Structure formats: structure tokens, C-alpha cells
Amino acid sequence: MKRLAFVIGGAAALALGACSGNNQDAVSNAELNQPAAEDLNGLANDAAANAEDQALGNQQQVNAENAAAPDNGPNPSEAQEKNVDAM
């Protein structure tokens, strides 16, 4: 029984030893699929510029809408303001 356990353990160790992580082809393929740092920096800068342009465009649209909006009515009188302050 002990021999069988040693044989199975030895076979498992040999099988695991054959699966080493020194597969250079896999490492090279993984490196080829990664973009260069310069490309990533360029993409990040483009995304930041697009976000800034969009934010500025949205702000200009909001300003235009606020300028075109009708006035909400006359300002409250001094007596009305004092009445609200007293609450």
C-alpha cells in the first residue's frame, strides 16, 4: 500500500514538473498583445481632451438655455423678505 502511494505521488510530481512555466512562446505572445506605454498615454490624453470638450459644450448649452429662459416674475418686496426672515 505504501509503495502504491509513493508511485502515485511520484507520477503526480513528474506530471506537474512537466508543466513548467518556461513557455517562452506564450510569454512572447502576451508581450506582443500589450500596447506600448506611448500608445496608452496618447489614448488617455485624447480621452481627457474629449471629456473636456464635451463638458465645455454642455456648459455653453446650459448657459444658452438659462439666458433664453423667461423670468420667474417680479422680485419680492422688502416687506415680504422681512416676513420670510422672521419665520
Backbone as ProteinMPNN parsed JSONL, in Angstrom:
{"seq_chain_A": "MKRLAFVIGGAAALALGACSGNNQDAVSNAELNQPAAEDLNGLANDAAANAEDQALGNQQQVNAENAAAPDNGPNPSEAQEKNVDAM", "coords_chain_A": {"N_chain_A": [[0.825, -1.183, 0.0], [1.954, 1.201, 0.798], [3.906, 1.464, -1.135], [2.372, 1.821, -3.429], [1.24, 4.341, -2.899], [3.573, 5.894, -2.925], [4.335, 5.529, -5.6], [2.168, 6.657, -6.988], [2.331, 9.27, -5.986], [4.895, 9.989, -6.919], [4.462, 9.851, -9.697], [2.603, 11.878, -9.983], [4.16, 14.066, -9.215], [6.082, 14.069, -11.259], [4.41, 14.578, -13.442], [3.442, 17.135, -12.845], [5.85, 18.479, -12.859], [6.467, 18.504, -15.54], [4.859, 20.46, -16.511], [6.005, 23.101, -16.705], [6.604, 26.673, -16.184], [8.088, 27.881, -18.164], [7.455, 28.583, -20.79], [8.308, 30.117, -23.451], [7.132, 30.989, -25.808], [4.47, 31.542, -25.165], [4.878, 33.662, -23.412], [6.043, 35.565, -25.103], [3.959, 35.995, -26.928], [2.057, 37.132, -25.234], [3.345, 39.495, -24.573], [3.427, 40.749, -27.058], [0.781, 41.351, -27.505], [0.247, 43.45, -25.836], [-0.296, 46.941, -25.58], [1.942, 49.675, -26.314], [3.505, 51.921, -23.944], [3.509, 54.566, -24.783], [1.405, 54.605, -26.582], [-0.741, 54.138, -24.864], [-0.597, 56.444, -23.284], [-1.174, 58.391, -25.204], [-3.803, 57.675, -25.893], [-5.049, 58.148, -23.438], [-4.683, 60.904, -23.178], [-6.175, 61.806, -25.375], [-8.734, 60.963, -24.594], [-9.099, 62.537, -22.316], [-9.085, 65.103, -23.445], [-11.35, 64.948, -25.089], [-13.334, 64.61, -23.139], [-13.118, 67.028, -21.794], [-13.81, 68.84, -23.839], [-16.448, 68.047, -24.254], [-17.578, 68.632, -21.76], [-17.278, 71.406, -21.71], [-18.853, 72.065, -23.894], [-21.36, 71.231, -22.989], [-21.677, 73.022, -20.872], [-21.841, 75.456, -22.212], [-24.226, 75.046, -23.559], [-26.027, 74.883, -21.422], [-25.757, 77.46, -20.392], [-26.826, 78.931, -22.53], [-29.461, 78.01, -22.525], [-30.284, 78.937, -20.018], [-30.12, 81.668, -20.432], [-32.12, 82.036, -22.303], [-34.367, 81.372, -20.919], [-37.509, 82.306, -19.478], [-38.181, 85.04, -17.198], [-38.868, 84.5, -13.76], [-40.755, 86.098, -12.585], [-41.654, 89.064, -10.684], [-39.344, 90.494, -8.342], [-39.379, 89.782, -4.812], [-40.975, 91.957, -2.474], [-39.635, 94.296, -0.071], [-40.974, 94.053, 2.354], [-42.027, 91.471, 2.166], [-39.701, 89.966, 2.147], [-38.72, 90.493, 4.711], [-40.723, 89.298, 6.178], [-40.304, 86.597, 5.589], [-37.776, 86.277, 6.697], [-38.428, 86.498, 9.378], [-39.591, 84.131, 10.065]], "CA_chain_A": [[0.0, 0.0, 0.0], [2.839, 2.363, 0.853], [4.567, 1.582, -2.434], [1.4, 2.383, -4.361], [1.146, 5.769, -2.598], [4.8, 6.521, -3.423], [4.305, 5.509, -7.06], [1.191, 7.669, -7.417], [2.919, 10.583, -5.657], [5.994, 10.241, -7.853], [3.892, 10.11, -11.019], [1.996, 13.211, -9.924], [5.25, 15.045, -9.192], [6.645, 14.14, -12.609], [3.429, 15.219, -14.327], [3.449, 18.567, -12.54], [7.138, 19.019, -13.279], [6.444, 18.685, -16.992], [4.076, 21.672, -16.799], [6.767, 24.233, -16.181], [6.175, 27.977, -16.668], [9.11, 28.471, -19.03], [6.984, 28.55, -22.167], [8.681, 31.437, -23.972], [6.19, 31.394, -26.845], [3.308, 32.161, -24.514], [5.316, 34.95, -22.874], [6.232, 36.48, -26.229], [2.637, 36.348, -27.451], [1.42, 38.041, -24.29], [4.01, 40.796, -24.698], [3.052, 41.342, -28.339], [-0.603, 41.804, -27.436], [0.131, 44.605, -24.944], [0.055, 48.196, -26.249], [3.098, 50.382, -25.769], [3.155, 52.964, -22.979], [3.231, 55.801, -25.517], [0.05, 54.486, -27.124], [-1.682, 54.315, -23.764], [-0.587, 57.859, -22.919], [-1.888, 59.123, -26.25], [-5.232, 57.4, -25.744], [-5.523, 58.831, -22.235], [-4.751, 62.341, -23.479], [-7.325, 62.01, -26.269], [-9.961, 60.817, -23.807], [-9.223, 63.714, -21.45], [-9.445, 66.245, -24.287], [-12.745, 64.768, -25.486], [-14.183, 64.855, -21.975], [-13.103, 68.468, -21.53], [-14.615, 69.474, -24.888], [-17.848, 67.735, -24.012], [-18.011, 69.387, -20.586], [-17.402, 72.815, -22.099], [-20.013, 72.158, -24.771], [-22.552, 71.135, -22.151], [-21.797, 74.255, -20.097], [-22.323, 76.501, -23.122], [-25.636, 74.768, -23.816], [-26.769, 75.266, -20.211], [-25.77, 78.927, -20.336], [-27.759, 79.41, -23.546], [-30.813, 77.707, -22.052], [-30.596, 79.845, -18.914], [-30.311, 83.019, -20.976], [-33.373, 82.063, -23.041], [-35.484, 81.058, -20.024], [-38.238, 83.504, -19.037], [-38.006, 85.441, -15.812], [-39.866, 83.854, -12.912], [-41.669, 87.073, -12.022], [-41.002, 90.178, -10.002], [-38.637, 90.208, -7.101], [-40.237, 90.04, -3.655], [-40.825, 93.281, -1.876], [-38.863, 94.336, 1.17], [-41.838, 93.551, 3.428], [-42.124, 90.019, 2.014], [-38.42, 89.406, 2.559], [-38.642, 90.564, 6.175], [-41.66, 88.31, 6.678], [-39.656, 85.283, 5.483], [-36.686, 86.252, 7.679], [-38.963, 86.387, 10.734], [-40.132, 82.779, 10.329]], "C_chain_A": [[0.872, 1.249, 0.0], [3.548, 2.558, -0.479], [3.637, 2.232, -3.457], [1.259, 3.898, -4.147], [2.388, 6.501, -3.105], [4.816, 6.582, -4.95], [3.346, 6.565, -7.585], [1.728, 9.071, -7.137], [4.045, 10.958, -6.6], [5.487, 10.561, -9.247], [3.259, 11.5, -11.06], [3.07, 14.29, -9.935], [5.884, 15.189, -10.571], [5.693, 14.847, -13.574], [3.398, 16.726, -14.083], [4.764, 19.224, -12.955], [7.202, 19.268, -14.773], [5.692, 19.945, -17.392], [4.799, 22.9, -16.26], [6.292, 25.54, -16.816], [7.173, 28.638, -17.593], [8.711, 28.427, -20.498], [7.194, 29.943, -22.774], [7.729, 31.918, -25.058], [4.982, 32.086, -26.246], [3.678, 33.534, -23.96], [5.468, 35.967, -23.994], [4.896, 36.918, -26.803], [1.932, 37.328, -26.531], [2.042, 39.431, -24.388], [3.62, 41.493, -25.993], [1.647, 41.932, -28.296], [-0.788, 43.027, -26.544], [0.512, 45.877, -25.703], [1.244, 48.869, -25.56], [2.628, 51.489, -24.833], [2.817, 54.268, -23.69], [1.819, 55.783, -26.099], [-0.992, 54.704, -26.043], [-1.754, 55.777, -23.331], [-1.344, 58.689, -23.945], [-3.391, 58.916, -26.148], [-5.809, 58.113, -24.523], [-5.645, 60.331, -22.479], [-5.926, 62.662, -24.395], [-8.635, 61.928, -25.495], [-10.172, 62.029, -22.902], [-9.644, 64.938, -22.258], [-10.902, 66.143, -24.724], [-13.692, 65.052, -24.332], [-14.252, 66.342, -21.662], [-13.939, 69.218, -22.568], [-16.104, 69.248, -24.658], [-18.374, 68.524, -22.813], [-18.19, 70.863, -20.925], [-18.607, 73.015, -23.007], [-21.308, 72.107, -23.976], [-22.754, 72.421, -21.352], [-22.309, 75.394, -20.975], [-23.804, 76.301, -23.436], [-26.484, 75.173, -22.612], [-26.852, 76.78, -20.097], [-26.769, 79.503, -21.34], [-29.203, 79.162, -23.114], [-31.22, 78.645, -20.919], [-30.847, 81.258, -19.416], [-31.656, 83.126, -21.688], [-34.583, 81.819, -22.146], [-36.18, 82.345, -19.587], [-37.981, 83.789, -17.564], [-39.138, 84.844, -14.981], [-40.83, 84.843, -12.266], [-40.92, 88.162, -11.286], [-40.299, 89.727, -8.726], [-39.558, 90.499, -5.92], [-39.961, 91.425, -3.069], [-40.029, 93.178, -0.577], [-39.679, 93.754, 2.322], [-41.941, 92.029, 3.361], [-40.829, 89.342, 2.462], [-38.282, 89.409, 4.071], [-39.582, 89.529, 6.792], [-41.035, 86.919, 6.642], [-38.538, 85.18, 6.499], [-37.204, 86.031, 9.083], [-39.451, 84.983, 11.046], [-39.191, 81.933, 11.095]], "O_chain_A": [[0.584, 2.226, -0.692], [3.767, 3.691, -0.906], [4.055, 3.079, -4.246], [1.168, 4.652, -5.116], [2.28, 7.599, -3.652], [5.262, 7.573, -5.528], [3.673, 7.29, -8.524], [1.588, 9.963, -7.973], [4.144, 12.106, -7.034], [6.023, 11.448, -9.912], [3.372, 12.211, -12.059], [2.909, 15.318, -10.593], [6.189, 16.301, -11.005], [6.128, 15.625, -14.423], [3.333, 17.505, -15.034], [4.785, 20.389, -13.355], [7.925, 20.158, -15.221], [5.873, 20.445, -18.502], [4.25, 23.646, -15.449], [5.649, 25.522, -17.865], [7.11, 29.851, -17.791], [9.57, 28.247, -21.361], [6.354, 30.83, -22.622], [7.533, 33.123, -25.219], [4.522, 33.103, -26.764], [2.878, 34.467, -24.032], [5.058, 37.118, -23.842], [4.718, 38.092, -27.13], [1.278, 38.258, -27.001], [1.335, 40.435, -24.295], [3.496, 42.718, -26.017], [1.364, 42.913, -28.985], [-1.882, 43.589, -26.502], [1.529, 45.899, -26.396], [1.503, 48.651, -24.377], [1.486, 51.941, -24.921], [1.931, 55.0, -23.248], [1.125, 56.799, -26.113], [-2.003, 55.369, -26.268], [-2.835, 56.292, -23.046], [-2.084, 59.601, -23.576], [-4.166, 59.86, -26.298], [-6.929, 58.622, -24.569], [-6.606, 60.958, -22.033], [-6.599, 63.676, -24.211], [-9.541, 62.732, -25.715], [-11.3, 62.495, -22.74], [-10.473, 65.725, -21.801], [-11.616, 67.146, -24.73], [-14.74, 65.668, -24.526], [-15.311, 66.86, -21.307], [-14.692, 70.127, -22.219], [-16.917, 70.153, -24.847], [-19.496, 69.03, -22.85], [-19.146, 71.496, -20.476], [-19.306, 74.023, -22.9], [-22.244, 72.854, -24.257], [-23.889, 72.862, -21.175], [-23.12, 76.206, -20.529], [-24.551, 77.272, -23.565], [-27.557, 75.751, -22.783], [-27.9, 77.323, -19.744], [-27.48, 80.459, -21.029], [-30.068, 80.014, -23.316], [-32.363, 79.097, -20.863], [-31.699, 81.967, -18.88], [-32.272, 84.192, -21.682], [-35.715, 82.038, -22.576], [-35.523, 83.359, -19.352], [-37.616, 82.901, -16.793], [-40.257, 84.703, -15.474], [-41.659, 84.431, -11.455], [-39.689, 88.177, -11.27], [-40.639, 88.705, -8.13], [-40.424, 91.368, -6.012], [-38.86, 91.964, -3.17], [-39.792, 92.084, -0.065], [-39.138, 93.045, 3.171], [-41.943, 91.367, 4.398], [-40.857, 88.277, 3.079], [-37.786, 88.445, 4.654], [-39.26, 88.945, 7.827], [-41.22, 86.139, 7.577], [-38.351, 84.126, 7.107], [-36.508, 85.441, 9.909], [-39.704, 84.678, 12.212], [-39.499, 80.779, 11.392]]}, "name": "protein", "num_of_chains": 1, "seq": "MKRLAFVIGGAAALALGACSGNNQDAVSNAELNQPAAEDLNGLANDAAANAEDQALGNQQQVNAENAAAPDNGPNPSEAQEKNVDAM"}
